[in-house]
Amino acid sequence: MIDVYFDGASAGNPGLSGAGIYINHHSKEERQAIPLGVLSNHEAEFEAFIHALSYCKNHGYLEVSFRTDSQLVNQSIEKGFVKRKDYQNYLERATKLIDEFNLFFIKWIPSKQNKNADELAKKAIQDQLKQA
């Protein structure tokens, strides 16, 4: 089982955003800081999740346990429902990817337990600011 932590961050709402993915498996760590451009904070959280799903699928990690501090993403996946139509496309994209895994779990965790992914998301924002 692969443990995958993800986080989205936004410098403003909307603002420059980034995704952070931290994977810990078999005493090996993988880190991804992904620039996302201008998004709202919730959009950045969903994009981070979709990037994390795609990364795992592309690397053959098909038994995964995802951790997030986003209650919106966690509840949307668990219930298969989003209240805002703006997020429906994110839910559909994520659900299609989830269906390709042999074993999938998602769990909400407090922000303090998601520091690695949070730092990576913020790094992605800083990298974009440096290039501007």
C-alpha positions in Angstrom: 0.0 0.0 0.0 1.3 3.4 -1.0 0.7 6.4 1.2 0.0 9.6 -0.8 -0.4 13.0 0.8 -1.6 15.9 -1.4 -2.4 19.5 -0.9 -3.4 22.5 -3.0 -2.6 26.1 -2.1 -3.6 29.4 -3.5 -2.0 32.9 -3.0 -5.3 34.7 -3.1 -8.7 33.3 -3.8 -8.4 33.1 -6.8 -4.6 33.5 -7.1 -1.5 31.8 -8.2 -1.8 28.2 -7.1 0.2 25.1 -6.6 -0.1 21.4 -5.9 2.0 19.4 -3.6 2.3 15.6 -3.7 4.3 13.6 -1.1 4.5 9.9 -1.4 6.1 7.6 1.2 6.5 3.9 0.3 9.1 1.3 1.1 11.4 3.8 2.9 11.4 5.9 -0.3 10.0 9.4 -0.6 8.8 11.1 -3.7 8.0 14.8 -3.9 6.2 16.8 -6.5 5.6 20.6 -6.6 3.3 21.4 -9.5 2.5 25.0 -10.6 -1.2 25.3 -11.4 -1.6 29.0 -12.5 -4.6 31.0 -11.2 -7.2 29.0 -9.4 -9.4 29.3 -6.3 -8.2 27.4 -3.2 -10.8 24.6 -3.7 -9.9 24.2 -7.3 -6.3 23.9 -6.4 -7.2 21.1 -3.9 -9.1 19.2 -6.6 -6.3 19.7 -9.1 -3.7 18.5 -6.6 -5.8 15.3 -6.1 -6.1 14.7 -9.8 -2.4 15.2 -10.3 -1.7 12.8 -7.5 -4.0 10.2 -8.9 -2.5 10.5 -12.4 1.1 10.3 -10.9 0.3 7.1 -9.1 -1.4 5.6 -12.1 1.4 6.5 -14.4 4.0 4.9 -11.9 2.0 1.7 -11.5 1.0 2.4 -7.9 -2.4 0.7 -8.0 -3.0 0.1 -4.3 -3.1 3.5 -2.7 -4.2 5.4 0.4 -4.6 9.1 -0.1 -4.5 11.6 2.7 -5.8 15.2 2.5 -6.6 18.1 4.8 -9.3 19.2 2.4 -12.7 18.3 3.8 -14.3 19.3 0.5 -12.3 16.9 -1.6 -12.5 14.1 1.0 -16.3 14.4 1.4 -16.9 14.8 -2.4 -15.1 11.6 -3.1 -16.7 9.7 -0.2 -20.2 10.8 -1.1 -19.7 11.0 -4.9 -21.4 14.4 -4.9 -20.5 18.1 -5.0 -22.9 20.9 -4.1 -21.4 23.4 -6.5 -21.6 22.7 -10.2 -18.2 24.4 -10.6 -16.6 21.3 -9.0 -18.6 18.6 -10.9 -16.0 18.3 -13.6 -13.2 17.7 -11.0 -15.3 15.0 -9.3 -15.9 13.3 -12.6 -12.3 13.4 -13.6 -11.2 12.0 -10.2 -13.8 9.3 -10.2 -12.6 8.0 -13.6 -9.1 7.8 -12.4 -10.0 6.2 -9.1 -11.8 3.4 -11.0 -8.4 2.4 -12.5 -6.9 1.5 -9.1 -7.0 -2.0 -7.6 -7.4 -0.6 -4.1 -8.2 3.0 -3.2 -8.7 4.8 0.1 -9.0 8.4 1.0 -8.9 9.9 4.5 -9.1 13.4 5.9 -6.2 14.4 8.2 -5.5 17.6 10.1 -3.3 20.2 8.4 -0.5 19.6 10.8 -0.2 16.0 9.5 0.0 17.2 5.9 3.0 19.5 6.2 5.1 17.9 3.5 2.5 18.3 0.8 1.6 21.8 2.0 5.2 22.9 1.7 5.4 21.5 -1.8 2.2 23.3 -2.8 3.6 26.6 -1.5 6.9 25.9 -3.2 5.1 25.6 -6.5 3.5 29.0 -5.9 6.9 30.6 -5.1 8.5 29.1 -8.2 5.8 30.8 -10.3 6.3 34.1 -8.5 10.1 33.9 -9.3 9.4 33.4 -13.0 7.0 36.4 -13.2 
